[in-house]
Amino acid sequence: MRQHARLALAGVLALAAPCLAQEATPPAASASAALSEALQKEMQSVQDLLARATAEFEGPQQSRSIVLFDEIITRLEVLRRQGTLPTRGREILAQAYELRARAYYNIGLQEKAADSFRSLVQLNPQYAMSKDKVSPKIVDYFNSVKKALVGYLAVSSTPAGAKVSLNGDFLSLTDFFPMEVLAGEYTVEVAREGYRTETRTVSIAPKATETLQVELTRTLASAFIVTEPAGVEIWVDGQLRTTSSGTPGPEIAELVRAKGLDPNRASGRVEIGTLSLGSHILEFRKKCHEVVKRQIETPEARDYDTEGIKLQESLASLQLRSDPPGARIFLDGEAMGITPKDLDAVCSGKHRIEVKHTSGKFIQDVVVAKDESLTLDCPIRPSLAFLGVVTESAAGERVASDVEEKLVENLSKVSTLNFVPAPKDTVDRILEAEKLTLKSLLPGGGAEPDIVKKVTEKLSSALEVQGFLIALLPGEKLQRTAVLHLLAAGNTVADTWDVSFGESASYMRFLAAVDRKASLARPWSGLITVDTLMLEGVPVLRVVPGSPAAQAGLQPAEVLTAVDGHPVKQTADLLAAVEAKHAKDKLALHLKGAGGTARAVELVLAETPQEIPLNDPSLLYNKVMMDLRQQVEGYPGTETAAFARLNLAICAMHFGDFAAAHEHLLKARTELPARPGISQGTALYYLGLALERLGYKKEAMDAYKAAAGFKDATLFNNDGPAVAPLAARRGGS
């Protein structure tokens, strides 16, 4: 007997599950995926109780399990009456009824066993037990009880596949063989989409079989469609209905050919059913193909065979260039290579183009028409991540989200950076790994500079950005002011700026400061003059070796009298004329020699690197660092990158970060050219300053001595003061 019980337990649910699957779902069971917390706890408790009851059932005193099955049944029947019994609950209830009945039968209480079996049949009339798993005597007894309670119902319909419901509860789909149902009076409903629902009344007696044959009346139309190619989305009245697929069978190949389609490329015959009577707009869409629209009339509830639908390819091409080059191209999120690159066979329509470089990115949405060839220059811009709002007081927390919304709305107007609100989960994960908060990154936040540098570099890599913006709501100005902290990746000190967060005009000065680009080069003549009242014009004091002035043959002591036909009375006139030009522009100079001999000289301007001022209140030095890093990373190995590296060192000195300045200068001294003007000698001089501030006296003296050897090196720009005497003085030589 115990062996039979164990076999039965393994098979009960396997037998019950397919039967239960055909049962009508209780009204609330459709929400079973979202069970309330209380219901979930109740079901877990019942399952734990079932495990105990099953163990007792299989034990030496099987009758002790009856009390536990009673409790399970009582609790689940309450849920059943409430309409909240889930599918798993029905399975457990059926199992409890069966095992309780078998326990009663085994102790000789056959009437009580019959009561449990009757409840089981009323719960699931299709429930069955196998003699291979349960005692044949018990199975025969169960079947005798069941026969007195159930009859049989078979329903067929034309067409088949209709849903059959008994008194509103789903039974099965037609056509089906006689199924067991409880004896009684029923309203049978036969329903299929596109057909009128039919209702019948039947009376089913125990052991009797009732058969229904139902002819369904069609109320909607169907359209049959073939497309070339396959894989075409078919939209009806603005809603996607299906996608064409397959291939035409041999039986319709000639029909497809008659529609003007190639059977080797066409789809199978697709049915669009349940079309209301009247007029419909069909739209056919496939990626990289032109959209086709058709109108179809369906005045009657019947099948309609439409014309063949042939879609034409619709392709364009893109030519992408970037500054700097070598950036990764993503078209609608898919990697497409490295700039510069020509992309052929691009689908016409709207696309998102992302061009990513370690120094920044370019993002733009474009629309290309069929056969269009679009060339796109993609200037790479650094990206600025808005990390969020921090507050100095608990009161600030209540307004932080509203302030953040206003800040994002206004700061998104920046034009020289990609402004991106950072994903909070990514930021939190990186900060938590270092046991920091967002506030730790601000001045006075308690984080060591090296940790701030490490975290900002991690954030930069994870978010693909080059700088960060954090807003602080101060306690004393909570209602109107936000202090913006702008921090370049790898830097440790932020630039700050106050804005009235609720006033759009308040952001204008900050946006202008962010969008301002520091002057890193200017037109250059290499002509140094001095003002005097003794002469008409300005005497030439010095001609920088290798400069445009030197190449044009100008000599010290000559007097410059005019530029481009305009008199020159002071050096400012010459500087203004140069500033109004660009590199490679020409200047027409008029000069007088020592003997009064006049001559005209044409000078072709070049360009001089320009150092960042060490302290300029109008500059946001963190933004300048973002621009400089773009040049370092975008043009590695070039003079442009070398000059940018030198200026990064000066920015680091501005913040008092001489360790970072030292790191930049070590690279700049080898990358800068060895020639007159801004050069290796310039980097060596600043390297001496950094080492001196870091306390490395001997190493600083060595750097100064090396700088003194570059006789034509200058500071500030190619016309600036000579490095050699300054370095010799600081180096003690």
C-alpha positions in Angstrom: 0.0 0.0 0.0 2.8 2.4 0.9 4.5 1.7 -2.4 1.2 2.5 -4.2 1.0 5.8 -2.4 4.4 6.9 -3.3 3.8 6.1 -7.0 0.5 7.9 -6.8 2.0 11.1 -5.4 4.5 11.2 -8.3 1.7 10.9 -10.9 -1.2 12.9 -9.5 -0.2 16.3 -10.8 1.0 14.9 -14.1 -2.5 13.4 -14.6 -4.3 16.4 -13.2 -2.4 19.1 -15.1 -3.7 18.5 -18.6 -7.2 18.2 -17.3 -7.0 21.4 -15.3 -5.5 23.2 -18.2 -8.8 22.8 -20.0 -10.8 24.2 -17.1 -12.2 27.7 -17.0 -10.0 30.2 -15.3 -11.6 31.7 -12.2 -12.4 35.4 -12.6 -9.5 36.5 -10.5 -7.0 33.9 -11.7 -6.2 36.1 -14.7 -4.3 38.2 -12.2 -2.4 35.3 -10.7 0.9 36.6 -12.0 0.4 39.6 -9.7 -0.7 37.8 -6.5 -1.0 40.0 -3.5 1.7 39.5 -0.9 -0.9 38.1 1.5 -2.0 35.5 -1.1 1.5 34.5 -1.8 2.2 33.9 1.9 -1.0 31.8 2.2 -0.1 29.7 -0.8 3.4 29.1 0.6 1.9 28.1 3.9 -0.5 25.7 2.2 2.3 24.1 0.2 4.4 23.6 3.4 1.3 22.0 5.0 0.9 19.7 1.9 4.5 18.5 2.3 3.7 17.5 5.9 0.4 15.9 5.0 2.0 13.9 2.2 4.7 12.7 4.6 2.1 11.5 7.0 0.1 9.8 4.2 3.2 7.8 3.2 4.0 7.0 6.8 3.0 4.1 9.0 -0.1 5.9 10.4 -1.8 7.2 7.2 -5.0 8.2 9.0 -3.1 11.0 10.7 -2.8 12.8 7.4 -6.6 13.3 7.2 -6.6 16.2 9.7 -3.9 18.0 7.7 -5.7 17.5 4.4 -8.9 18.9 6.1 -7.0 22.1 6.9 -5.6 22.4 3.4 -9.1 21.9 1.8 -10.8 24.3 4.2 -8.2 27.1 3.5 -8.2 26.6 -0.3 -12.0 26.4 -0.6 -12.2 29.8 1.1 -10.0 31.2 -1.7 -12.0 29.4 -4.3 -15.3 31.0 -3.1 -13.6 34.4 -3.1 -12.5 33.8 -6.7 -8.8 34.2 -5.8 -7.6 30.6 -6.0 -4.6 30.5 -8.4 -3.9 27.6 -10.8 -1.4 26.0 -8.4 -4.0 26.2 -5.6 -6.5 24.2 -7.7 -3.9 21.6 -8.3 -3.1 21.3 -4.6 -6.8 21.2 -3.7 -7.4 18.3 -6.2 -4.5 16.5 -4.8 -5.7 17.0 -1.2 -9.2 15.7 -2.1 -7.8 12.6 -3.7 -5.3 11.7 -1.0 -7.9 12.3 1.8 -10.4 10.1 0.0 -7.8 7.3 -0.4 -6.9 7.6 3.3 -10.5 7.3 4.3 -11.0 4.3 2.0 -7.9 2.6 3.5 -9.3 2.8 7.0 -12.7 1.5 5.9 -14.7 4.8 5.8 -15.9 4.4 2.3 -18.7 6.9 2.5 -16.4 9.6 3.6 -14.1 8.6 0.8 -17.0 9.0 -1.6 -17.7 12.5 -0.3 -14.1 13.5 -1.0 -14.2 12.0 -4.4 -17.5 13.8 -5.2 -15.9 17.1 -4.2 -12.9 16.2 -6.4 -15.1 15.5 -9.5 -17.1 18.7 -8.9 -13.8 20.6 -8.8 -12.5 18.9 -12.0 -14.9 16.6 -13.9 -12.1 15.4 -16.2 -9.9 14.2 -13.3 -8.6 10.7 -13.8 -6.6 8.2 -11.8 -4.5 5.3 -13.2 -4.5 1.8 -12.0 -0.8 1.7 -12.7 -0.2 4.2 -9.9 -3.1 3.7 -7.5 -4.8 0.6 -6.1 -7.2 -0.7 -8.7 -9.9 -1.0 -6.0 -9.6 2.6 -5.2 -9.6 3.6 -8.9 -12.8 1.5 -9.5 -14.4 3.1 -6.5 -13.5 6.6 -7.7 -14.9 5.8 -11.2 -18.2 4.6 -9.8 -18.6 7.8 -7.8 -17.6 9.8 -10.9 -20.1 8.0 -13.2 -23.0 9.1 -11.0 -22.0 12.8 -11.4 -20.8 13.3 -14.9 -22.2 13.1 -18.4 -20.5 13.9 -21.8 -20.6 16.8 -24.2 -19.2 17.0 -27.8 -19.3 20.2 -29.8 -18.3 20.7 -33.4 -18.6 23.9 -35.5 -18.3 25.1 -39.0 -15.6 26.4 -39.2 -13.8 24.6 -36.5 -11.5 26.3 -33.9 -14.3 28.1 -32.0 -14.2 28.6 -28.2 -16.8 26.7 -26.3 -17.9 28.0 -22.8 -20.2 26.4 -20.3 -22.1 28.9 -18.2 -19.4 31.4 -19.0 -16.4 29.1 -18.2 -14.1 28.1 -21.0 -14.2 24.3 -21.9 -12.3 23.7 -25.1 -11.9 24.5 -28.8 -14.1 22.8 -31.4 -14.1 20.2 -32.7 -13.7 17.9 -29.7 -14.7 14.4 -28.8 -17.1 13.9 -25.9 -15.7 15.5 -22.7 -16.7 14.8 -19.2 -18.8 17.5 -17.5 -20.9 17.6 -14.4 -24.5 16.6 -15.0 -26.8 19.6 -15.0 -28.3 22.5 -17.1 -25.9 24.5 -19.2 -25.8 27.5 -21.5 -23.3 26.6 -24.2 -21.6 29.5 -26.0 -19.7 28.9 -29.2 -17.6 31.9 -30.3 -15.0 32.6 -33.0 -13.6 36.0 -34.0 -15.1 37.2 -37.2 -18.3 35.1 -36.7 -21.5 35.7 -34.8 -21.6 34.0 -31.3 -24.1 31.2 -31.1 -25.8 30.1 -27.8 -27.4 26.8 -27.1 -29.1 25.3 -24.0 -28.4 21.7 -23.0 -29.3 19.4 -20.2 -26.7 16.8 -19.5 -27.7 13.7 -17.5 -25.2 11.4 -15.7 -23.6 8.9 -18.1 -25.5 10.5 -21.0 -23.8 12.1 -24.1 -25.0 15.3 -25.7 -23.8 16.4 -29.1 -24.0 19.9 -30.6 -23.3 20.8 -34.2 -23.1 24.6 -34.8 -23.0 26.5 -38.1 -21.3 29.8 -37.5 -22.4 32.9 -39.4 -19.6 35.0 -40.8 -19.6 38.7 -39.9 -16.1 39.9 -41.0 -14.1 39.7 -44.2 -10.6 38.4 -44.9 -7.9 39.5 -47.4 -5.2 37.3 -48.9 -1.9 38.9 -49.8 1.4 37.9 -51.4 4.4 40.2 -51.2 7.8 40.5 -52.9 10.0 40.1 -51.0 8.9 38.2 -47.9 9.3 39.7 -44.4 7.1 42.7 -45.1 5.1 44.2 -42.3 1.4 44.5 -43.1 -0.3 47.4 -41.4 -4.1 47.8 -41.5 -5.6 51.2 -40.7 -2.5 52.2 -38.8 -2.1 48.9 -36.8 0.5 46.2 -37.5 -1.4 43.0 -38.2 1.2 40.5 -39.4 4.5 40.0 -41.4 4.6 38.1 -44.6 6.6 35.0 -44.6 7.3 31.6 -46.2 7.3 30.9 -50.0 4.6 30.2 -52.5 3.6 26.6 -52.8 3.6 24.9 -56.2 -0.2 25.2 -56.3 -0.1 29.0 -56.3 3.1 29.7 -58.2 1.3 30.5 -61.4 -1.1 32.8 -59.5 1.9 34.6 -58.0 3.5 35.0 -61.4 0.2 36.3 -62.8 0.3 39.0 -60.1 3.6 40.2 -61.5 5.7 38.8 -58.7 8.7 36.4 -58.8 7.7 33.2 -57.1 11.4 32.7 -56.1 11.4 35.9 -54.1 7.7 36.2 -53.1 6.2 35.3 -49.7 3.6 32.7 -49.1 -0.1 33.6 -49.2 -0.9 35.6 -46.0 -4.4 36.0 -44.6 -5.5 39.2 -42.9 -8.7 38.1 -41.1 -11.4 39.9 -39.1 -11.7 42.9 -41.4 -14.8 44.9 -40.7 -17.0 45.6 -43.7 -16.1 48.8 -45.5 -12.9 50.4 -46.6 -9.3 49.8 -45.3 -5.9 51.4 -45.8 -3.1 48.8 -46.1 0.5 49.8 -45.6 3.4 47.6 -46.5 6.8 48.2 -44.7 10.2 46.6 -44.9 13.5 47.9 -43.8 15.5 49.4 -46.7 12.4 49.4 -49.0 9.9 52.1 -50.1 6.6 52.0 -48.3 3.6 50.9 -50.4 0.1 51.9 -49.6 -3.1 50.4 -51.0 -6.8 50.8 -50.3 -9.1 47.8 -50.1 -12.9 47.6 -50.1 -14.6 44.8 -48.1 -18.4 45.3 -48.6 -19.3 41.7 -47.8 -18.3 39.1 -45.2 -16.2 36.9 -47.5 -12.6 36.3 -48.7 -10.8 38.9 -50.9 -7.8 38.2 -53.1 -5.6 41.3 -53.5 -3.1 42.3 -56.1 0.5 41.3 -55.7 2.5 43.8 -53.6 6.0 44.5 -54.8 8.4 46.7 -52.7 11.4 48.5 -54.2 14.7 48.8 -52.4 15.4 52.3 -51.1 19.0 52.9 -50.3 21.3 55.9 -49.7 25.0 56.4 -48.9 26.8 58.3 -46.2 30.3 59.7 -46.2 31.5 60.4 -42.7 34.5 62.5 -41.7 35.5 63.5 -38.2 37.8 66.0 -36.5 39.8 64.3 -35.1 39.8 61.3 -37.4 40.0 57.7 -36.2 36.6 57.8 -34.4 34.3 54.8 -34.1 31.1 55.1 -36.1 27.7 53.8 -34.8 24.7 53.8 -37.1 21.5 53.3 -35.1 23.7 51.6 -32.4 25.5 49.3 -34.8 29.3 49.6 -35.2 30.2 50.6 -38.7 33.9 51.1 -38.7 36.3 54.1 -38.2 36.3 57.6 -39.7 36.8 58.6 -42.4 34.5 56.0 -44.0 32.0 55.8 -46.8 28.9 53.8 -46.0 27.1 52.4 -49.0 23.7 50.7 -49.1 22.3 52.6 -46.1 18.6 52.3 -45.7 16.8 55.5 -46.6 14.9 57.1 -43.7 15.9 58.4 -40.3 19.1 57.4 -38.6 21.0 58.2 -35.5 24.7 58.7 -36.1 27.1 58.5 -33.2 30.8 59.1 -33.9 32.8 58.3 -30.7 36.4 59.1 -29.9 38.3 58.9 -26.6 38.3 62.7 -26.7 34.5 63.1 -27.1 31.7 62.2 -29.5 29.4 63.5 -32.2 25.7 62.7 -32.2 23.2 63.7 -34.9 19.9 62.4 -36.3 19.7 62.5 -40.1 17.1 61.7 -42.7 18.3 60.4 -46.1 16.2 59.9 -49.1 16.4 57.1 -51.7 19.6 57.4 -53.8 20.8 60.4 -51.7 24.5 60.7 -51.0 25.2 62.6 -47.8 28.6 63.8 -46.7 28.8 64.6 -43.0 31.6 66.4 -41.2 31.5 65.2 -37.6 33.3 67.5 -35.2 34.1 65.6 -32.0 33.0 67.5 -28.9 33.8 66.6 -25.3 30.9 65.3 -23.3 29.8 66.7 -19.9 27.8 64.5 -17.6 25.4 66.0 -15.1 25.8 63.8 -12.0 22.9 65.3 -10.0 22.1 67.7 -7.2 23.4 67.5 -3.6 22.2 69.6 -0.7 23.6 71.0 2.5 20.4 70.5 4.5 17.5 68.1 4.8 15.2 70.9 3.5 17.1 70.8 0.3 16.2 67.2 -0.3 12.5 68.2 -0.8 13.2 70.4 -3.7 16.2 68.6 -5.2 14.3 66.8 -7.9 12.5 70.0 -9.1 15.8 71.9 -9.1 17.4 69.1 -11.1 14.7 69.2 -13.7 15.2 73.0 -14.2 19.0 72.7 -14.3 18.9 69.9 -17.0 16.4 71.9 -19.1 18.6 75.1 -19.1 22.1 73.5 -19.1 21.2 71.3 -22.2 21.5 74.5 -24.2 25.3 74.4 -24.1 26.7 74.2 -27.6 30.4 73.3 -27.4 29.8 70.1 -25.3 27.5 67.1 -25.4 25.4 67.6 -22.3 24.2 64.2 -20.9 22.3 63.5 -17.6 24.3 60.5 -16.1 22.5 57.3 -15.2 22.2 57.3 -11.4 22.7 53.6 -11.0 26.1 53.7 -12.8 27.2 56.7 -10.8 26.1 55.2 -7.5 27.9 51.9 -8.3 31.2 53.6 -8.9 31.0 55.9 -5.9 30.0 53.0 -3.6 33.0 51.0 -4.7 35.2 53.7 -3.3 32.9 54.3 -0.3 32.1 57.9 -1.5 29.0 60.0 -2.1 28.5 62.6 -4.7 29.1 65.2 -2.1 32.6 63.8 -1.5 33.7 65.1 -4.9 33.0 68.7 -3.9 35.4 71.0 -2.1 35.4 70.1 1.6 33.8 66.7 0.8 36.5 64.8 2.6 37.9 62.8 -0.2 41.6 62.7 -0.9 42.7 64.3 -4.2 44.1 61.0 -5.5 40.7 59.3 -4.8 38.8 62.1 -6.5 41.1 61.7 -9.5 40.7 58.0 -9.6 36.9 58.1 -9.3 36.4 60.8 -12.0 38.6 58.7 -14.3 36.4 55.7 -13.7 33.3 57.7 -14.2 34.8 59.1 -17.4 35.4 55.6 -18.8 32.0 54.2 -17.7 29.9 57.1 -19.0 32.1 57.9 -22.1 32.4 61.6 -21.0 35.3 64.0 -20.3 33.8 66.2 -17.6 31.2 66.4 -14.9 28.8 68.9 -13.4 27.4 68.7 -9.9 24.9 71.2 -8.4 25.0 72.1 -4.7 22.0 73.6 -3.0 23.4 75.8 -0.2 21.4 76.0 3.0 21.2 79.7 3.2 20.1 80.3 -0.4 18.0 77.2 -0.8 15.0 78.8 -2.5 16.8 80.3 -5.5 20.5 79.5 -5.8 22.4 76.5 -7.1 26.2 76.4 -7.1 27.4 74.6 -10.2 30.7 72.6 -9.9 32.4 71.9 -13.2 35.1 69.2 -13.0 37.3 67.7 -15.8 37.9 64.0 -15.6 41.2 63.4 -13.8 41.2 66.8 -12.2 40.7 67.3 -8.4 39.4 70.9 -8.0 36.2 72.2 -9.6 35.3 75.5 -11.1 32.2 77.0 -9.4 29.4 79.2 -10.7 26.2 80.4 -9.0 22.9 80.4 -10.9 19.4 81.3 -9.9 18.0 77.9 -10.9 14.5 79.2 -11.6 15.5 82.0 -13.9 16.5 81.0 -17.5 18.4 84.3 -18.0 20.6 83.5 -15.0 22.2 80.7 -17.0 23.4 82.8 -19.9 26.7 83.9 -18.5 27.6 80.4 -17.4 26.7 79.0 -20.8 28.8 81.6 -22.5 31.7 80.8 -20.2 31.3 77.1 -21.0 31.1 77.7 -24.7 34.1 80.0 -24.7 37.2 78.4 -26.2 40.5 79.6 -24.8 42.8 81.1 -27.5 45.5 78.5 -28.0 47.1 80.0 -31.1 47.1 83.3 -33.0 48.5 84.8 -36.2 52.2 85.5 -35.9 54.6 87.7 -37.7 57.7 87.4 -35.5 58.2 91.2 -35.8 59.0 92.9 -32.5 58.7 96.7 -32.6 59.0 99.5 -30.1 57.1 102.8 -29.8 59.0 106.1 -30.0 58.2 109.8 -30.5 61.4 110.4 -32.4 60.4 108.8 -35.7 57.4 108.4 -38.0 56.5 104.8 -37.6 57.9 102.1 -35.2 61.4 100.8 -35.2 62.0 97.1 -35.5 63.5 96.0 -32.2 63.9 92.3 -32.9 63.2 89.7 -35.6 62.4 86.2 -34.2 64.7 83.6 -35.8 62.8 81.4 -38.2 59.7 83.6 -38.1 57.7 85.0 -41.0 59.5 88.3 -40.5 62.9 86.6 -40.7 61.8 84.7 -43.8 60.7 88.0 -45.4 64.1 89.5 -44.8 63.2 92.2 -42.2 66.1 93.6 -40.2 66.4 95.2 -36.8 66.6 99.1 -36.8 64.4 99.3 -39.9 61.3 101.6 -39.3 57.8 100.2 -40.1 55.7 103.1 -41.5 52.6 101.3 -42.9 50.7 98.0 -43.0 48.4 97.2 -45.9 48.5 100.9 -46.9 47.5 102.2 -43.4 50.0 104.3 -41.4 51.6 102.7 -38.4 52.2 105.2 -35.5 52.6 102.7 -32.7 53.1 99.0 -32.1 49.4 98.6 -31.3 48.6 99.4 -35.0 50.8 96.5 -36.1 49.4 94.1 -33.6 45.8 95.0 -34.6 46.6 94.5 -38.2 48.1 91.0 -37.4 45.1 90.0 -35.2 42.7 90.9 -38.0 44.3 88.3 -40.2 44.7 84.5 -40.2 47.7 82.3 -40.6 48.9 82.2 -44.3 47.3 85.6 -44.9 49.7 88.3 -46.4 50.7 91.7 -44.9 52.0 94.4 -47.1 54.7 96.3 -45.1 56.4 99.6 -45.9 59.7 100.2 -44.2 62.5 102.7 -44.2 66.2 101.7 -43.8 68.8 103.5 -41.7 69.7 105.7 -44.7 66.1 106.7 -45.3 65.7 104.2 -48.2 62.1 103.0 -48.4 61.1 99.5 -49.4 57.9 97.3 -49.6 57.9 93.8 -48.2 55.2 91.1 -48.4 55.1 89.0 -45.3 53.1 85.7 -45.1 51.8 85.2 -41.5 52.3 82.0 -39.6 50.7 80.9 -36.3 52.2 80.9 -32.9 51.1 78.7 -30.0 49.6 80.6 -27.1 49.9 79.7 -23.5 46.8 79.7 -21.3 47.0 82.5 -18.8 47.9 81.2 -15.3 45.0 83.1 -13.7 42.2 84.5 -15.9 38.9 85.0 -14.0 36.9 84.8 -17.2 38.1 81.2 -17.9 36.5 78.0 -16.6 39.8 76.1 -16.4 38.1 72.6 -16.1 36.4 73.3 -19.5 39.7 74.4 -20.9 41.2 71.1 -19.7 38.5 69.2 -21.5 39.2 71.0 -24.8 43.0 70.4 -24.3 42.6 66.7 -23.6 40.6 66.4 -26.8 43.6 67.7 -28.7 46.0 65.5 -26.8 43.9 62.4 -27.4 42.6 63.4 -30.8 46.0 64.2 -32.4 48.6 62.1 -30.6 52.2 62.6 -31.7 51.5 66.0 -33.3 52.7 69.5 -32.4 49.1 70.4 -31.6 49.0 67.7 -29.0 52.3 68.7 -27.6 51.3 72.4 -27.1 48.0 71.2 -25.6 50.0 69.0 -23.1 52.0 72.1 -22.1 48.8 74.1 -21.5 47.3 71.2 -19.5 50.3 71.6 -17.2 49.6 75.3 -16.8 46.0 74.5 -16.0 47.1 72.0 -13.3 49.4 74.8 -11.9 46.4 77.1 -11.8 44.7 74.6 -9.4 47.9 74.1 -7.4 48.2 70.5 -8.6 51.9 70.5 -9.3 52.1 66.7 -9.3 49.7 66.6 -12.3 51.6 69.5 -13.9 54.9 67.5 -13.5 53.3 64.5 -15.2 52.2 66.6 -18.2 55.5 68.4 -18.5 57.6 65.2 -18.5 55.7 64.3 -21.7 55.7 67.8 -23.2 59.5 68.2 -22.9 60.0 65.3 -25.4 57.0 66.0 -27.6 57.6 69.8 -28.2 59.9 70.8 -31.0 63.4 72.0 -30.4 63.2 75.4 -32.2 62.8 79.1 -31.4 59.6 80.2 -29.5 57.4 77.8 -27.5 59.5 74.7 -27.5 61.2 72.0 -25.3 63.0 74.8 -23.5 59.6 76.2 -22.4 58.5 72.8 -21.0 61.8 72.4 -19.2 61.5 75.8 -17.5 57.9 75.0 -16.2 59.1 71.5 -15.2 61.7 73.2 -13.0 58.9 75.3 -11.4 56.8 72.2 -10.7 59.7 70.3 -9.2 60.6 73.3 -7.1 57.1 73.5 -5.7 57.0 69.7 -5.1 60.2 70.1 -3.0 62.6 68.4 -5.4 65.3 71.1 -5.3 68.1 69.3 -7.1 65.9 68.0 -9.9 64.5 71.5 -10.3 68.0 73.0 -10.7 68.8 70.3 -13.4 65.6 71.3 -15.3 66.4 75.0 -15.1 70.0 74.4 -16.4 68.6 72.3 -19.3 66.1 75.1 -20.1 68.9 77.7 -20.1 70.5 75.9 -23.0 67.6 76.7 -25.3 68.6 80.3 -26.2 65.7 81.0 -28.5 62.9 79.4 -26.4 60.2 81.7 -25.1 57.3 81.9 -22.7 53.6 82.8 -23.4 54.0 82.7 -27.2 56.7 82.8 -29.9 57.2 86.5 -29.3 57.3 86.2 -25.5 60.1 86.7 -23.1 63.2 84.5 -23.6 63.4 81.4 -21.3 67.2 81.2 -21.1 67.9 84.2 -18.8 64.9 83.4 -16.6 66.0 79.8 -16.3 69.7 80.8 -15.6 68.6 83.1 -12.9 66.4 80.5 -11.1 69.0 77.8 -11.6 71.7 80.0 -10.0 74.0 80.1 -13.1 
